[in-house]
Each structure stands twice: as structure tokens, then as C-alpha cells.
């Protein structure tokens, strides 16, 4: 049984430590994409293709060492304060 697009996105968000709004904005220029999908929005073929392409490209870039899981900016700022690193 194939997983739904929302299930694949949720797994990607956990893998990449990327906030849902950042994902939606980067993938399809829609920061509400994930929240709308959680609310029952049915994506079109164009959106599905763009989202899949974004996730595949991000994973390929990560394997090549070009990107790392980013996490939320708020948590990164907290880690900098906690460790004493200046931005």
C-alpha cells in the first residue's frame, strides 16, 4: 500500500528537521501547504510533482554533503545561546 503525500511529507519533515511552513514555502511557495493538507486539502498533480522533486533533490544534496538538517531558527538560536556561540 502506497503512503499518501501527507505521510511522505511528515516523514520528510522529521528527517530534515524542517518546519512545515519552511517546507511549503521552499517546495511550492505556499507556507500553508502542510497545514492545508492536514486539514483535508487535495493537492493537484503539479503540486505533488513539485513536492516530490523538492524532497528528492534535498535528499540527494544531503547525501552529497551540500545541505544538513536545519531545524527551526528558534531552536538554533537557543542552542547558540546555550553553548555561548555568537551569531
RAPEUR-V39240 format. One record per backbone hydrogen bond with DSSP energy under -0.5 kcal/mol. NH is the residue of the N-H (numbers start at 1). CO is the residue of the C=O. E is the energy in kcal/mol with one decimal. If there is no record, write none. Layout:
nh=NH co=CO e=E
nh=NH co=CO e=E
This chain:
nh=8 co=4 e=-2.1
nh=9 co=5 e=-2.5
nh=10 co=6 e=-2.7
nh=11 co=7 e=-2.0
nh=12 co=8 e=-2.1
nh=13 co=9 e=-2.7
nh=14 co=10 e=-1.8
nh=15 co=11 e=-2.3
nh=16 co=12 e=-3.0
nh=17 co=13 e=-1.3
nh=18 co=13 e=-0.9
nh=23 co=19 e=-2.3
nh=24 co=20 e=-2.6
nh=25 co=21 e=-2.2
nh=26 co=22 e=-2.4
nh=27 co=23 e=-2.8
nh=28 co=24 e=-2.3
nh=29 co=25 e=-1.1
nh=30 co=24 e=-1.9
nh=33 co=30 e=-1.8
nh=36 co=32 e=-2.7
nh=37 co=33 e=-2.5
nh=38 co=34 e=-2.5
nh=39 co=35 e=-1.3
nh=40 co=37 e=-1.4
nh=41 co=36 e=-2.7
nh=43 co=41 e=-0.7
nh=48 co=44 e=-2.3
nh=49 co=45 e=-2.5
nh=50 co=46 e=-2.3
nh=51 co=47 e=-2.7
nh=52 co=48 e=-2.6
nh=53 co=49 e=-2.4
nh=54 co=50 e=-2.4
nh=55 co=51 e=-2.5
nh=56 co=52 e=-2.5
nh=57 co=53 e=-2.7
nh=58 co=54 e=-2.5
nh=59 co=55 e=-2.2
nh=60 co=56 e=-2.2
nh=61 co=57 e=-2.6
nh=62 co=58 e=-2.3
nh=63 co=59 e=-2.4
nh=64 co=60 e=-1.7
nh=65 co=62 e=-1.2
nh=66 co=61 e=-2.9
nh=67 co=61 e=-0.7
nh=70 co=16 e=-0.9
nh=71 co=16 e=-0.7
nh=71 co=17 e=-0.7
nh=76 co=72 e=-2.0
nh=77 co=73 e=-2.4
nh=78 co=74 e=-1.9
nh=79 co=75 e=-2.3
nh=80 co=76 e=-2.3
nh=81 co=77 e=-2.4
nh=82 co=78 e=-2.6
nh=83 co=79 e=-2.3
nh=84 co=80 e=-1.4
nh=85 co=80 e=-1.5
